[in-house]
Each structure stands twice: as structure tokens, then as C-alpha cells.
Amino acid sequence: MQPILQHGLVVHELQAKISTQKNKKPIYYLYKPILASGLAILLSVILSLSLISNYQSENVEKPDENTFSILEHSNVELKMKIEYGEGENQIGFTSHGGEGAIGSSATSFDVKDGTFYILDNVNDKVLITGNGKQRTIPINDAWDLTDIIITENNEIYVLDSESRLVYQYSQSGELVDTHNVSDAIKIPTGLGFPEGHGVTVNQNNTVLISLKTGVRIKEENQPHKALRVNDNEGKIRLVNEKTENEITIPFEHSFGGITIHSVTNNQIVFTKGEIATNEGPIKGEFHVYIINKKGETQGAVRIPDKKTVMAPYHPIKTREEKIYFLSPEAEYLGIYELKAGKTFEKLLEQQIEEE
């Protein structure tokens, strides 16, 4: 089981199985062990590709206050439905034929000032929607649109991993520049803007480079990092100018991935994947946790992936003290707000018992 989930190996397996056709997107074929595990494992695999993709520190004015609020019980709220199609205000959806083909749709998104920026890997565009307005930014000659981020000054960056390009757009949607991804990174999987480093490109949890200089950022200079210790333990490492702190993350079943989404003065928000160790089809369950810097759990929420029919590269984003989940479903693209609670659902044990 574990080799399938090892960070980096999954990416190489995906890349090795790409089948291309003239004037068509790549078709990604996943190995049967992943297919047998169901969507939850597929989601964890995709989440594992984004361990560094959301490297940004959300500063708070009062260090003793919690930035992300915690409910008594977790809640999931559907914020938006977007129809599938080729229209200007629609999102593309295609399910390629053949065993193991997962098709494509929205692959990533970002949120700024209540506006959602959705990366459409079928119609080659960014759909911008929110606050009663909708518009699109077409991306010419796109091949595999992988990630999108919006910076503090409202610039839009889009990663095309297959073409090894990062497109830089102004707030109005004008193409400002096109950046080649440095050879210092083998397979670009995500974007970020960690404090003090500007816009970065990353590969899993192993390589982080500056988009501007193309230089690799040393591990000791990265603000935080997720680590796997063994099947029952992971760690989150926090680094600043004065101290280095490691927080142990226990697993009740087996390690299925840690994805850091946000680090504030007093909170860490991350996705944690639990993988069942029983024999038979692999089962998994995934939560977004909020802990303090002592490692104490403040709250969590289960990721509602039951209706998700294909996994985006980057399905979870934390912005403006909120947690969002991008879910391509059978009838529409759903965007959910995930609200952590002191109590929250855990269903993996029940799934194991019902097998």
C-alpha cells in the first residue's frame, strides 16, 4: 500500500502513464491499486501533490486570537454550483474513455475578496465569479493547467505543468508575462507565495523554487514542512528566524498524507489523510484539522468527497480565514465552505466494520 502513497512516486507514475493525442489534453491513467481504493484514496494522492503548494503565512494583528473560528460541531455549506459546458460562465467537464482514465474539469482555484478564480483545464480558461459578477480569462495554447494563485496585489498566476510555464495576468486579465519553470524543478505541481520568497513553484514536498530567480529555496529557509515519520506518525515542522518547532501528528490507522494549508500566529490548518490497514479494498478518510502551535486540536471537519467524481490537483484552499473545497460532481461543479468544529464526523471505522 505504502509505495503507492509515497510522495513523488505518485507523480512519476502519473507522468509515465500519460497518453497524448494530437490537439487533445493528456489522458491520465492511474494504476489499478489506486483505482481499487475508491475516490477517497485518489483524493489523498492528489492532496499529497500539493504539500507545498499553499505555502503562505496569513498574518493576524493579535497573536492570542484565533484567526479561523471553531464551531461546536463541524458544518459543510455548499456555496456555489457551476454548470458544466463550453459557455463563458460554465466549467468544462470531460470523462475520457478507457480503464483508469479520470478525465478533467476544474483542477484548482483561489479566492480573493469574495471572488472565486476557478482553473478550467478543459476550456483552457480562468472563470472568475463572485460579488454578482462573472468574467473569464482565456489561456491560449494551454496543455495541462495545474494550479492558480492570486497575490496580495491581485496579480493572477497560472501554472501549466506540462508546458512548464507560469502565466502572469493583471487584475483586469491582461497577460503581463510568461515565465519558464527552472530546470531546478523536475515536475512542477503547484504554486505558492511564502512570506519573503515571492511567487514560488513546487514539486511535492521535495523542491521549492523562486519563480523570479529559478533558484531552489533551501529546506532550512522554508517556513513550514510536512513530514512522514512512519505509518502511525507524521510531523509538521515550523521554522522562523529564532526557533524551529516540530509538532507530532498521530494517525489512528495509517499515514495517508499531511497537507499544510495555512499557518497563522496561533493556528495551523492542514489536511490529514487516514488509511485503513485492514485487508481488502483500500479505504481512506480525510479531514481538515485546526491545531494550535502546541499541537492541541481546536477543531476539524470531514472532507465531503462522497459526490466527487474526479479529484482536482488542488481541491482545498484556505483564504480569508475560511476553508474551501472544490468538488467536480456528476451534475455540476460544487464549491463548499468547510467549517471546523470541536466535534466532527469520523466514519472510517464504521466503513471498515461494514465491509
C-alpha positions as CSV (number, residue, x, y, z in Angstrom):
1,M,0.0,0.0,0.0
2,Q,2.6,2.5,1.1
3,P,4.6,2.7,-2.1
4,I,1.5,4.0,-3.9
5,L,1.2,6.8,-1.4
6,Q,4.8,7.8,-1.3
7,H,5.2,11.5,-2.2
8,G,6.9,11.9,-5.6
9,L,6.5,8.3,-6.7
10,V,2.8,9.0,-7.5
11,V,3.8,11.9,-9.7
12,H,6.3,9.8,-11.7
13,E,3.7,7.1,-12.0
14,L,1.2,9.6,-13.4
15,Q,3.7,11.1,-15.8
16,A,4.8,7.7,-17.0
17,K,1.3,6.7,-18.0
18,I,0.4,9.9,-19.9
19,S,-1.2,9.1,-23.3
20,T,-1.5,12.1,-25.7
21,Q,-3.3,12.7,-28.9
22,K,-2.9,15.5,-31.4
23,N,-4.8,18.6,-30.3
24,K,-6.1,16.9,-27.1
25,K,-5.2,17.1,-23.5
26,P,-3.2,14.3,-21.9
27,I,-5.2,11.4,-20.5
28,Y,-4.1,10.3,-17.1
29,Y,-4.2,6.6,-16.4
30,L,-3.8,5.5,-12.8
31,Y,-2.6,2.2,-11.7
32,K,-5.2,-0.4,-10.6
33,P,-4.3,-0.4,-6.9
34,I,-5.2,3.3,-6.7
35,L,-8.5,2.7,-8.7
36,A,-9.4,-0.1,-6.3
37,S,-9.1,2.2,-3.3
38,G,-12.0,4.4,-4.4
39,L,-12.2,8.2,-4.6
40,A,-11.0,8.9,-1.1
41,I,-7.6,7.4,-1.8
42,L,-7.5,9.3,-5.1
43,L,-8.2,12.5,-3.3
44,S,-5.4,11.8,-0.8
45,V,-3.0,11.2,-3.7
46,I,-3.9,14.4,-5.3
47,L,-3.7,16.2,-1.9
48,S,-0.2,14.8,-1.4
49,L,0.9,16.5,-4.6
50,S,0.2,19.9,-3.0
51,L,2.1,19.7,0.2
52,I,4.0,22.9,-0.5
53,S,1.5,24.5,-3.0
54,N,-0.2,26.6,-0.4
55,Y,2.9,28.0,1.4
56,Q,1.7,31.3,2.7
57,S,1.5,32.8,6.1
58,E,-1.7,34.6,7.0
59,N,-0.7,37.3,9.4
60,V,-3.0,38.3,12.3
61,E,-2.9,41.5,14.3
62,K,-3.5,39.9,17.7
63,P,-1.3,36.8,18.3
64,D,-3.6,35.5,21.1
65,E,-6.7,35.4,18.9
66,N,-7.7,32.5,16.7
67,T,-8.0,33.5,13.1
68,F,-10.1,30.5,12.0
69,S,-13.3,30.3,14.1
70,I,-14.3,26.9,15.6
71,L,-18.0,25.8,15.8
72,E,-19.3,23.4,18.5
73,H,-19.9,20.9,15.7
74,S,-18.4,20.9,12.2
75,N,-20.5,22.0,9.2
76,V,-20.3,21.9,5.4
77,E,-22.0,24.5,3.4
78,L,-22.5,24.5,-0.4
79,K,-21.5,28.0,-1.5
80,M,-21.8,27.7,-5.3
81,K,-22.9,25.4,-8.1
82,I,-21.5,26.0,-11.6
83,E,-22.9,24.2,-14.7
84,Y,-20.8,22.2,-17.0
85,G,-20.4,23.2,-20.6
86,E,-18.5,25.4,-23.0
87,G,-20.2,28.6,-22.3
88,E,-18.5,31.7,-20.9
89,N,-19.9,31.1,-17.4
90,Q,-19.6,27.4,-17.4
91,I,-16.9,24.9,-16.5
92,G,-15.6,22.2,-18.8
93,F,-16.1,18.5,-17.9
94,T,-14.8,15.6,-19.9
95,S,-14.6,11.9,-19.0
96,H,-12.1,10.2,-21.3
97,G,-12.9,6.6,-22.1
98,G,-10.7,3.7,-21.2
99,E,-9.9,1.9,-18.0
100,G,-8.4,4.2,-15.4
101,A,-8.9,7.4,-17.3
102,I,-10.0,10.1,-14.8
103,G,-10.9,12.9,-17.4
104,S,-10.6,16.5,-16.5
105,S,-12.5,19.5,-15.2
106,A,-11.6,22.2,-12.8
107,T,-8.1,21.5,-11.4
108,S,-7.5,24.3,-8.9
109,F,-8.9,27.5,-7.6
110,D,-8.3,30.5,-5.4
111,V,-10.4,33.1,-3.5
112,K,-9.8,36.8,-3.0
113,D,-12.2,39.3,-1.5
114,G,-15.2,37.0,-2.0
115,T,-14.4,36.3,-5.7
116,F,-13.6,32.8,-6.8
117,Y,-10.9,32.2,-9.5
118,I,-11.5,28.7,-11.0
119,L,-9.0,27.0,-13.3
120,D,-10.8,25.2,-16.1
121,N,-8.5,22.6,-17.7
122,V,-11.0,21.6,-20.4
123,N,-12.0,25.0,-21.8
124,D,-8.5,26.5,-21.1
125,K,-9.6,29.5,-19.1
126,V,-9.9,31.0,-15.7
127,L,-13.6,31.6,-14.7
128,I,-13.9,34.5,-12.3
129,T,-17.1,34.6,-10.4
130,G,-18.5,36.3,-7.2
131,N,-19.9,39.5,-5.9
132,G,-22.6,39.4,-8.6
133,K,-20.1,39.5,-11.5
134,Q,-18.6,36.9,-13.9
135,R,-15.8,37.0,-16.4
136,T,-13.2,34.8,-18.0
137,I,-9.6,34.9,-18.9
138,P,-8.7,32.6,-21.8
139,I,-5.4,30.9,-21.7
140,N,-4.0,30.2,-25.2
141,D,-2.1,27.1,-26.1
142,A,-2.6,25.6,-22.6
143,W,-1.8,21.9,-22.2
144,D,-2.2,20.9,-18.5
145,L,-3.4,23.7,-16.2
146,T,-2.4,22.7,-12.7
147,D,-2.6,25.5,-10.2
148,I,-3.7,29.1,-9.7
149,I,-2.9,31.7,-7.1
150,I,-3.9,35.3,-6.6
151,T,-1.3,37.5,-4.9
152,E,-1.9,40.4,-2.4
153,N,-1.7,42.9,-5.2
154,N,-4.4,41.0,-7.2
155,E,-2.0,39.5,-9.8
156,I,-3.1,36.1,-11.2
157,Y,-0.6,33.3,-11.7
158,V,-1.4,30.1,-13.5
159,L,0.8,27.0,-13.8
160,D,0.8,24.8,-16.9
161,S,2.9,21.9,-15.6
162,E,3.1,20.1,-19.0
163,S,4.4,23.2,-20.8
164,R,6.5,24.2,-17.8
165,L,5.1,27.7,-18.0
166,V,3.6,30.1,-15.4
167,Y,1.3,32.8,-16.9
168,Q,1.2,36.1,-15.1
169,Y,-2.0,38.2,-15.5
170,S,-3.0,41.6,-14.2
171,Q,-6.2,42.0,-12.2
172,S,-8.0,43.0,-15.4
173,G,-6.9,39.8,-17.2
174,E,-4.2,41.2,-19.4
175,L,-1.2,38.9,-19.9
176,V,1.7,40.6,-18.2
177,D,4.4,38.0,-18.6
178,T,5.1,34.3,-19.2
179,H,7.7,32.6,-17.0
180,N,9.6,29.4,-17.8
181,V,9.9,27.0,-14.9
182,S,13.6,26.5,-14.0
183,D,15.2,23.1,-14.6
184,A,15.9,23.1,-10.9
185,I,12.5,21.5,-10.6
186,K,11.7,18.3,-12.5
187,I,7.9,18.1,-12.3
188,P,6.1,21.3,-11.3
189,T,3.0,20.5,-9.3
190,G,1.9,23.8,-7.6
191,L,2.3,27.5,-6.9
192,G,2.7,29.5,-3.7
193,F,3.9,32.8,-2.2
194,P,5.5,32.1,1.2
195,E,6.5,35.2,3.1
196,G,9.8,36.6,2.0
197,H,10.1,34.5,-1.2
198,G,7.6,35.9,-3.7
199,V,5.8,33.6,-6.0
200,T,7.2,30.0,-5.9
201,V,6.8,26.8,-7.9
202,N,7.0,23.5,-6.1
203,Q,7.3,19.8,-6.7
204,N,5.5,17.8,-4.0
205,N,7.3,18.2,-0.6
206,T,10.8,17.9,-2.0
207,V,11.6,21.0,-4.1
208,L,10.6,24.7,-3.8
209,I,12.0,27.3,-6.2
210,S,11.6,31.0,-6.7
211,L,9.7,31.9,-9.9
212,K,11.7,35.1,-10.3
213,T,15.2,33.7,-9.9
214,G,14.7,30.0,-10.6
215,V,16.8,29.2,-7.5
216,R,15.9,26.4,-5.2
217,I,14.9,27.5,-1.7
218,K,16.8,25.5,0.9
219,E,14.8,23.4,3.3
220,E,16.0,25.3,6.3
221,N,14.6,28.5,4.7
222,Q,11.2,27.1,4.1
223,P,8.7,28.4,6.7
224,H,7.0,25.0,7.3
225,K,7.1,21.5,6.1
226,A,5.1,18.3,6.5
227,L,7.0,15.0,7.1
228,R,6.1,11.3,7.3
229,V,7.8,9.5,10.2
230,N,6.1,6.1,9.9
231,D,2.7,4.5,9.4
232,N,1.4,5.9,12.6
233,E,3.1,9.3,12.9
234,G,3.7,12.4,10.9
235,K,5.3,15.8,11.8
236,I,4.8,19.4,11.0
237,R,8.0,21.4,11.2
238,L,7.7,25.2,11.7
239,V,10.8,27.4,11.2
240,N,11.3,31.1,11.8
241,E,14.3,33.3,12.4
242,K,14.7,32.3,16.0
243,T,13.3,28.8,16.6
244,E,12.4,25.5,14.9
245,N,9.4,23.6,16.3
246,E,8.2,20.1,15.4
247,I,4.7,19.1,16.1
248,T,3.8,15.4,16.1
249,I,0.7,14.4,14.2
250,P,-0.6,10.9,15.3
251,F,-2.6,8.6,13.0
252,E,-5.2,6.2,14.3
253,H,-5.0,3.9,11.3
254,S,-2.2,4.6,8.8
255,F,-0.5,7.7,7.4
256,G,-2.3,8.9,4.3
257,G,-0.7,12.4,3.9
258,I,-0.4,15.8,5.5
259,T,-1.0,18.9,3.5
260,I,-0.3,22.3,5.2
261,H,-2.8,25.0,4.1
262,S,-2.2,27.9,6.4
263,V,0.0,28.9,9.4
264,T,-1.1,31.9,11.4
265,N,0.3,33.4,14.7
266,N,-1.6,30.9,16.7
267,Q,-3.1,28.2,14.4
268,I,-2.1,25.6,11.8
269,V,-4.6,24.4,9.3
270,F,-3.8,21.2,7.4
271,T,-5.4,18.2,5.7
272,K,-4.8,14.8,7.3
273,G,-5.5,11.5,5.5
274,E,-6.1,8.3,7.4
275,I,-5.8,5.0,5.5
276,A,-7.3,1.8,6.8
277,T,-4.9,-1.1,7.4
278,N,-7.4,-3.9,7.0
279,E,-7.2,-6.4,4.2
280,G,-9.3,-5.9,1.1
281,P,-10.0,-2.7,-0.9
282,I,-8.1,0.3,0.5
283,K,-10.3,2.7,2.4
284,G,-9.4,6.3,3.4
285,E,-10.9,9.3,5.2
286,F,-9.7,12.9,5.1
287,H,-10.2,15.8,7.5
288,V,-9.1,19.4,7.6
289,Y,-7.7,20.0,11.1
290,I,-7.0,23.2,13.0
291,I,-4.5,22.9,15.8
292,N,-2.6,25.4,17.9
293,K,1.2,25.6,18.0
294,K,1.4,23.2,20.9
295,G,-0.2,20.6,18.7
296,E,-3.6,20.7,20.5
297,T,-6.6,20.1,18.3
298,Q,-9.0,23.0,18.3
299,G,-11.4,21.6,15.7
300,A,-11.7,19.6,12.4
301,V,-14.1,18.9,9.6
302,R,-14.5,15.8,7.4
303,I,-13.9,16.5,3.6
304,P,-17.3,15.7,1.9
305,D,-15.9,13.8,-1.1
306,K,-18.8,11.3,-1.5
307,K,-20.2,13.1,-4.5
308,T,-16.8,14.0,-6.0
309,V,-16.3,12.1,-9.3
310,M,-12.8,13.3,-10.1
311,A,-10.1,14.8,-7.9
312,P,-8.7,18.3,-8.7
313,Y,-4.9,18.7,-8.3
314,H,-5.6,21.3,-5.6
315,P,-9.1,20.7,-4.0
316,I,-8.5,22.6,-0.7
317,K,-7.7,26.3,-0.3
318,T,-7.7,28.4,2.9
319,R,-8.3,32.1,2.3
320,E,-9.5,35.0,4.4
321,E,-10.0,32.8,7.5
322,K,-12.1,30.3,5.6
323,I,-11.7,26.8,4.2
324,Y,-13.0,25.9,0.8
325,F,-13.3,22.6,-1.1
326,L,-13.5,22.3,-4.9
327,S,-15.6,19.3,-5.9
328,P,-16.3,18.2,-9.5
329,E,-19.6,16.3,-9.2
330,A,-21.7,14.4,-11.7
331,E,-24.2,17.2,-12.4
332,Y,-22.2,20.4,-11.6
333,L,-19.0,21.8,-10.1
334,G,-19.5,22.4,-6.4
335,I,-17.6,24.8,-4.1
336,Y,-18.1,24.1,-0.4
337,E,-17.1,26.1,2.7
338,L,-15.8,23.7,5.4
339,K,-16.4,24.9,8.9
340,A,-14.3,23.1,11.6
341,G,-16.0,22.1,14.9
342,K,-14.9,20.9,18.3
343,T,-16.9,17.7,17.4
344,F,-16.8,16.3,13.9
345,E,-17.6,13.1,11.9
346,K,-15.2,10.2,11.7
347,L,-16.6,7.4,9.5
348,L,-13.6,5.2,8.6
349,E,-14.1,2.8,11.5
350,Q,-17.7,2.3,10.5
351,Q,-16.7,1.7,6.9
352,I,-14.2,-1.0,8.0
353,E,-16.8,-2.7,10.2
354,E,-19.4,-2.7,7.3
355,E,-17.0,-4.4,4.9
